[in-house]
């Protein structure tokens, strides 16, 4: 297959460029075979990613630009734990010492198997059923994972980030950011919030972080995996559900709830793990929390970007719309119960 195509032909965020020979040396040290092809992954704004194919199998090589080598074991060991418990996620390769974190060009790196299929950016209720059921399985499988790390994009990060982005937004948006942050502080003090079940969550399970494969006979698409766990942390399972509902089950143009997809997702999730009463009561608040979190991160990425080749930040206005909708039309379990 020879040398890879020039890197600039592949739209991606390249913070650290890796040569063909450098990648090949790492892959061979992990007993993953000899590199045959290497291409930059499209999308992604946090890390540098390459699709690499050896004479054994296709893999994904990731260089971490924000996370340190000390932070990475939580994410990578969680993925390995889930993979070994039957949840379809990338399984990180280990070296002869059993380490999951490697080093390439002075950056921490990981290599995982590449999932089959492709992302579904226009999901149907059928897709949402599969994501909801697998998310519940993932939550249950993570209960006995021994490592602990908080959700690093939780309330503390919101407190730090709101003042940073306020100078860049119109006054009415600034007022909404401040009022929603105050509301989420109130929610965090409620006994019902303290009663919410917790464990490792994905925290970023958007449409582009799930893979599906369509059978050759044209049958129903099959979920082949969750990936990109690098925002994972221990938080409420309900927050993870809310993040999914805010992406998989809304109209992207308006930010409004798609009831059919929402019901399909919730019914499939609760068939595997029924929601507790505290979760049902706080679903509207967590739907707002999920919208706030991604509105903030998109504002931050847009107005305080890092240098990268062909990096394009996501539009923050989308989650501004979602938050307004979640406030105006609360997502209650009564609303989504057919």
N, C-alpha and C positions, 0 to 999 in steps of 0.2 A: 504494500500500500504506500510505502515511501513516506516522505516528509509531509507534515500537515500543511494545509492552505495558510496563507498569510493571516495573522491574527486579526488585522483590521477588517477582514471580510465578514467576521462573525460579530453581530451586535451583542455586546455584553459589557459589564463593568470590569475592566482589567486594571487592578491595582498593582499586581505583581505578575510580571510576565515570566513564563516558564518555558524553557527550551525543550525540544523533543528529547534530547539526550538526558536532560535533568529528570524529566518525567519517567523515562525508561529506566534510569538507574534506581529510582524509588520503587517502581513497580516490580522490578526484578528482585530487589531486596525483600519484598513482601511475598515472594513466590507466586506472583500473579501473572507471570508470563512475560513475553517480549512485546514491547509497544509496537503497534502497527499503524495506528491513526490517532490523531489528537486534534480536537476542535474546541473552541470556546463555546460554552453554553449560552444560549440566549436568555435574557432576563436576569433578575437578581441584582440587588444593590448592596448587599452586605459583605459578600465574599467574592473571591475569584474562583471560578469553576471551569473545569474542562471535562468534556467527554473524552475518555481515553479507551481505546480498544486494543487488547492484546491478542496473542494467538490462543488465549484461553477463554476470554469473555469480555463483555463491555463493562466499564467501570466509570465512576465519577471521581475526579480528583478535585479537592477543595483546598484552597489556601485561605486561612482565616485572617481578616484584616482588622477586626475589632476585638474579637475574643482572644484571650491569652491562652497559652498552653496549660496554665493552671485551671482555667475555667472549662476547658473543652471536655475533660473526662466525663463530666455530668451528662452532657448531650450525647456523646458517643457511646458511653456505657448504657445509657437509657435505650438508645436505638438497639444495641446488641441484646439487652434484656428483653425488649419487646419482640425482636426477631425470633429469639429463642422461645418465646411464649406464643408463637403462632400468629403474631400480628405482622402483616406484610409491610415491613419498613426496610430501608437499606441497612445492611449489616457491615459495620466497619471492619476493615482488614487489620489484623494484628501482626506485629513482627515476632521474631523468635523469642523475645522476652515477654510477649503478651501485651505490649503497649498498643493503644489505639491512636495515640497522638504521635505524629511524625514531624519531621522538619524539612522544609524545602525553601531554598533561597532566603533563609533567615526567618521564615514564617512558619507557624504551626500548620500542619496539613493533615488531611485524612483521605483515605480511599475507601469507597463503598461500592457494592455491586449496583449496577444501573437497572432500575425497574423497567419492566416491559410496559408498552402501551403509551398513551399520551394523555395530557390533561384535557378535561372537558370544560370549556369556557362558557358554554351555554347549557347548563345542566337542566335535566328534567326531574320530575318527582322520582323517577326510577333511580337516577344517580344519587339523589338526596337520601333515599332509603338506604343505599349501601354505605354512604358516608356516615349517616347517623348510627347504624348498627356497628360499624367498625370503630367509630369513636368510643362507643360504650365499651366494646371489647378492649380497646386500648387502655381506657381508664381502669378497668378491672385488672388488666394484666400488670399495670404499674403499681398496684397496691403494695407489693412486696419488694419493690425496688429500693435498695438500701441507701442510695445517695440522696442528699437533700440540697436544693438550691432554690431560692425564691424566684418568682417571676420578675425578672429584672426590668420589665416594662410595666410594672404595676403602679400602685398609688404613689410610692416614693418618687418614681421617675416622672409621673405626671406633675407632682409638686415642683420638681426641678425644671421641667420643660415648659410649663405654661408661661412663666415670666420671660423665658428666652424667646418664645415665638410671638408674644403679645405685640411687640413693636411692628411686626410685619403684617398684621391683620387689621381689617376695618374695625371701628369701635363696636359695632353691634356683634361681630364675631368674638371680639375680646370679652364682651360682657357675657356671652354664652359660655365661653371657655371657663371664665371665673365662676359663674353660677353652677355649671356642671361639676366642676372640681369640688365646690363646696357641698353639693348634693352627694357626691361619691364619698366624701369624708363622713357625712351623716350616715350613709348606708353602712360604712365600715364599722360604725359603733353599735349597730343593731344586734340584739341577741340572735335573730334569725340568720344574720350574716355569719356570726361566730359558729353557728350550727351547721353551716354548709359543708358537705363532704369535700375533702381535698386530696390531692395527690399530684403526681406528675401530669402536666398538660402539654399539649403541642403549642398552643397559644397563637398560632399563625396558620391555621389549616384552611387556607383559601383555595379557590378552584385550581390555581396553578401549582398547588402542592399535593395534589392527589392524581394518581394515574389510573386510567381505565384501558381495558383491552376489549375490542369488539370481536366476538367469535366469527370464524370464517363463514359459518352458516347464516350470519346476519341476525343472530339471536341477541338477547339483552346484553348490554355492556357489563363487563366484570371488573370490579375494583381490584387493581393489582398492587396498590401500595400508597402509603403516606410517606412524604419525605420533607426535607428541610426542617429539622428539629432544632435549629440554632437560636430560637426564642423560647424554647421549652423551659419550664420551671415548675415548682410546686405551687399550686394555687387552687382555687375552687374549680371543680369540674364544671360547674355552671358557667363560669367565665369562658371556658373552652367551647361549650355549647353555644353561648351567645356570639362568640367570634364567628363560628360557622354559620349560624343563622343570619348574621349580618352580611354574609357574602354569598352563600349558596342559595339563600331563600329570599332574596329581594330582587326588585326590578332595578337594574343597574342605572338606568337613566333617571329614575325618580327617587330612588332610595326607599321605596315603599315595600311593604311586606307582600310576598307572594304566598297566599294562604295554602295553596295546594302543596307547594314544595315544603313549606314550614311544617304542615301537618305530617307529611310523609317523613321528614327528618325526625321530628319528635316522636312519632309513633314507633319508628324503627329503633331509635335510641332506647326508649322506655321499655320496649319488648325485651331488651337485653339487660338494662339496668333501670328499674323504675325510679322516677324522681321522688325525692323526699318533699315533705310539706314546705320546709324552708326554701327549697329550690323553686318550687312552684310560686311561692309568694314573692321571691326576689328576681324572677326571670325578667320583669320589665326593667329593673334597675341594672341588671347585668348586661342587658341588651344595650342600654345607654353607655355603660362602662366600656363595652367592646368598641362602640362607635367613637367614644372619646379617645381611647388609646390609639386607634389608627388615624384619626384626624390629627392628633398631636404628632405622631411619628412622620406623617406625610408633610406636615408643615415644617417640621425640623429638617427633613431631607431636602425639601424644596428651597428653603431660605438659608440653610447652613450646610450646603453640600460639600462633599469631599471631591478632590480631583480624581477623575477616572475616564478612561476612554469610552466615549459614546454612552455615558451614563444618563439615563432619563428618569427623573423622579416621578412617582405616581401623583396624580392630581388630588390635593387635599380636599377640594370642594366636594368630592364624592361623599366622604364621611361626615362632612358638615351637613349635607342633606340627610344622611342616614340618622345622625343624632337628632336632628330636628323632627324627623318622622317618628323616632322612638319616643320622643317626649310628647308629641301631639297625639300619637296613636300607640299607646303602651302595648307591648307584646305580652299579653297575659295568657295563661293557660286556658282560660275561658274562651279567648279569641280564637285559639288554634285547635280547640276540641270540636271536631265535626259533630 
